[in-house]
Amino acid sequence: MNEQLKHIIIELQNLNVQIRNGSDHYVILKEVNLVLHQGETVALIGESGSGKSICALTILGLLPSYVDSAVSGNVLYIKEGLKRDLLQMNSSDWNQIRGKEMAMIFQDPNNALNPIQKCGKQIQEAVVLHHDLGQTAAKAIVFDLMKTAGLGELDRMYNSYPHQLSGGQLQRILIAIALAGKPKILIADEPTTNLDADAKQEILALMEKLKQELDLTILYITHDLSEAQKLADRFYQLRSGEVVSTGLIGGDAFKNLFDGQELSFKNLNSKKRARDKVSRPLLKVVHISKQFVENGLFAKKEEGLQVLKDVGFTINSGEILGIMGPSGSGKTTLGRVILNLEKADEGAVLYNEENIFDLDRKSMNLLRQKMQIVYQNPYNTLNPRMSIQDLVMEPLLVHKLYPNKKARLEAVKEMLNLAGISLDKLKHYTFQLSGGQRQRVAIARALIMKPEFVVLDECISSLDRSTQFKILDLLFDLKNNFNLSYLFISHDAEVVNQISDRVMYLKDGVIQLKD
């Protein structure tokens, strides 16, 4: 694109963001200067905790209300020669801009969508909000938006709840919502990090198509340099809240960022113990089937989505079993069924030869100390209003472990130390931590119970590659220290094949491949 033909539409001037916690102040963004020209795609890249998402939220005036923040500098929105500082906007001003002039595609649909409302209705809410239309006319626009976002089976998509759709489909629902107000500026915050390779490429192709057809200007936030290379015209690199590099995609500055990106599994493999050939079976999954059936007055009894179909396998003590599969294959549901967090329609889960589905509540609560889960996104699972100390201590209180607060606090300190979280962060909150640090807290919270078996559900997929290796390194250390067994769920074939003792492939709820 000819630089002379473009004009600046967004300009950040010396943007500073600090987070305050009592008398302590933490710099999140420092003197950030960035320009976005009409019709171009700019990539904002950086590792977990570099400040990318905070930058996006600040531009759109969406910093969480529970965060005590101090923002300075300017965020200029320039339209038809008129400059407006978004930092000075009141709520009435934002109602005219947010969604209509600029919109955001969030990273995690599970956090952004209402789990108890149908997806079509959520798009329709956005349409009604931005246009003076009745429900019938709005519904017609919803179907057009779903087509634009690349969705098929429109009636099913409209009437599905978020848990009934795959990650790629949910991301398209978020794109449809973002497009409801016909904005000209899109901020896409890591929209592919939780998707398998095929779904990721589909979303990237859709973003490029939408840019061309709708004449969009896009700020694309990512830690994946290959995505930036495919989609963007220019880039800014953030590190510890500061812009440390900028330039054209494909230029020398961008090429230098690839140095050191390919990390070796050598260190991880050195920690991988040979499996004991006589290791005892710890957990058996026997003929598990699960169907999600729509409940309601007009729902047909035979309607439903078969998520798991006659799934069976064994996990041995001290073993890592990898489960691979595309988005929507049933991996997460399988993990939740194994832990009795989701009810199976058929089959059994035997833990030390005891069917956990037959346990009463008291017995199941005791067993939960031995079976834990670390979810994909700590943003969803860690209460932002609780300190790190309280988050990790909470399971001890729930299960009434340790005789007093002093003993519990010592256990928390020990576990956080093992998880690589310095004790000066005990009183911190999750918004003061990077993505990798949050995941370490989630791991500490799960392992404080001293379990035998842990489900790791895409627990590194939203992290940059460098942070992924650090978390995997931690998981190996903890496994070897406590003789843990892992069910490692992921769509990343490279990671799963390298760290697992055995690998299974799940597709459409059926085990397709066993190694």
Secondary structure, 3 states (H helix, E strand, C coil): CCHHHCCEEEEEEEEEEEEEECCEEEEEEEEEEEEEECCCEEEEECCCCCCHHHHHHHHCCCCCCCCCEEEEEEEEEEECCEEEEHHHCCHHHHHHHECCCEEEECCCHHHHCCCCCCHHHHHHHHHHHHCCCCHHHHHHHHHHHHHHCCCCCHHHHHHCCHHHCCHHHHHHHHHHHHHCCCCCEEEEECCCCCCCHHHHHHHHHHHHHHHHHHCCEEEEEECCHHHHHHHCCEEEEEECCEEEEEEECCCHHHHHCCCCCCCCCHHHHHCCCCCCCCCCEEEEEEEEEEEECCCCCCCCCCCCEEEEEEEEEEEECCCEEEEECCCCCCHHHHHHHHCCCCCCCEEEEEECCEEHHHCCHHHHHHHCCCEEEECCCHHHHCCCCCEHHHHHHHHHHHCCCCCCHHHHHHHHHHHHHHCCCCHHHCCCEHHHCCHHHHHHHHHHHHHCCCCCEEEEECCCCCCCHHHHHHHHHHHHHHHHHHCCEEEEEECCHHHHHHHCCEEEEEECCEEEEEC
